[in-house]
């Protein structure tokens, strides 16, 4: 392999694929980035077996010569040092030459870097994806849906399936579900698929989806999403992002969501979040995060928290409407803040079915987004 | 104590003094901020015994009424929660009322916060400063001098005196010295003092000076600096910053600096720093940080580092001038980068007196700033 390449293109691709590198991989070759060069261009691959990312740099793009190819070939270079040094090279054009025994020389301006490469034959091959189910989603919508659900996945590795976001498709509706046994977040959207298109029990790691969100293009472009036996492939313009589907059966959470409410509250979400945030500051010192909500006859609500050592925070808030039975209910303020943060309308609707029953938070205007948190059992 | 105060003024003052709060103070009352209110205004005090910071908020400033005073008094409030809650209060005016048993109520918009206060009588009194030696320094210059020296102080607590920056004044010149046995940084400046004004063996903690730098005003104003028996007081416009002088005798470092050089190198400091930074990336992986500098007959230099596992980085650099004996010398690249980062001119001068002797780095044009690093003893 021998070529010169424009540094900025090489650097961008390396930054993208390096997100799949795990610092504690048990497979030594996966600590490297694989570089394959053929007559079309350069393909970079990185993988931690759960995620694999591939980025392609063409020889030429819009009449701009990105690569001057002298000899095709492949090499694997240790990511740790390679990722940083490429970013810091002094000139715009980088020469890469692979010699005998995978010895690799990188030249750029006044710098010469000799790297001990690894045998590309030892690098595992990426899963082959049979494209039997696929649909498209705009990148902005995908990023928003990820943000509105991943925070609610479980961080407890003893139930791996709950560390993922469940993807289901039924009746032309894609639904994301995340649940950690204390709270649940769901977000739906219509997609263009055949009427009999179905997806179920596809759970994708929340962490992986957050990594994907970081490299989704800023311009709102359509992302191809392809589902195979145990892999999902996201096709971005020049990047392929592969992820494993989590093993196991995702529990049925549909029964958790009440069909009707005893009490319904409509309130400005920002004001509520700010008030809970102040009460959280105190409850955090008590390490419980518990705040209390009391509904008053005059349709105001009181948010409070207290600490025997430090004192008490009390917040009075007007509501837009408050109907049904007046409740006193306690909950984890951190969970409530997380749920309020992803609401996409100013007015939010909170439904209650009793002091010991799930609290349902959703935007006042739409029902495509729903967050559920379980209350705390307290003595008063 | 009872008053209302504009939140932004209160918040700014709290943020300033809270820099003196240590999370692990052995004296419980020092985990609090002391508030004293008299007919002139409000004084906030925080201290960890090494540093004490006092901030004053006047009743009125430029015809703006900042405080509406109803009743004077004092209280100590636990900093941890107080600092954050004030920042997050919902309205522009904050009411503070201290009731019996130091119970304190803070009201702001729809929020009411009850705090368990502490007895202000138990708060230690600040050192009284007899102003027998003092001078002034522009805030920008003081900040620069701090930045150019503190990185070189020792982090080893077994020799506390070396964790400080030595301040000396002689012949109308103020000099900062920092030294950790492997490197030394000095910066001098002329100050306006009587010709017989002297300071010696005043060592101030590098950490403390970095905290001071953070609250120095952005506008270039004159800072009053007052030296007492074992304290130094920095007088900023509305802030008093007290710090302890470190115990012990600062070692004489003047002998370390060679009077003449065998080899002198003048080079672009940014290009040298970038080249060393790339070599550092590799040497860091070897956990040694060692890079090698080789001087060539053609007046170029070569910077290199190598790792048996990863490979080798070689950088060729032009020099502006290179005179004297051609050397091969190895040094800690991190120390060299730290020294180059604070140079205030493009061209820098590096002086050598042999491969085992101190390396002296200074700007080409001025001699008020000087950095010294010791080379590594290597086999070739």
Interface residues (C-beta under 8 A of the other chain):
Chain A: X78 X80 X81 X84 X85 X88 X89 X90 X104 X110 X111 X112 X113 X114 X115 X116 X274 X275 X277 X278 X281 X282 X285 X309 X310 X311 X312 X313 X314 X315 X316 X317
Chain B: X78 X80 X81 X84 X85 X88 X89 X90 X104 X110 X111 X112 X113 X114 X115 X116 X274 X275 X277 X278 X281 X282 X285 X309 X310 X311 X312 X313 X314 X315 X316 X317
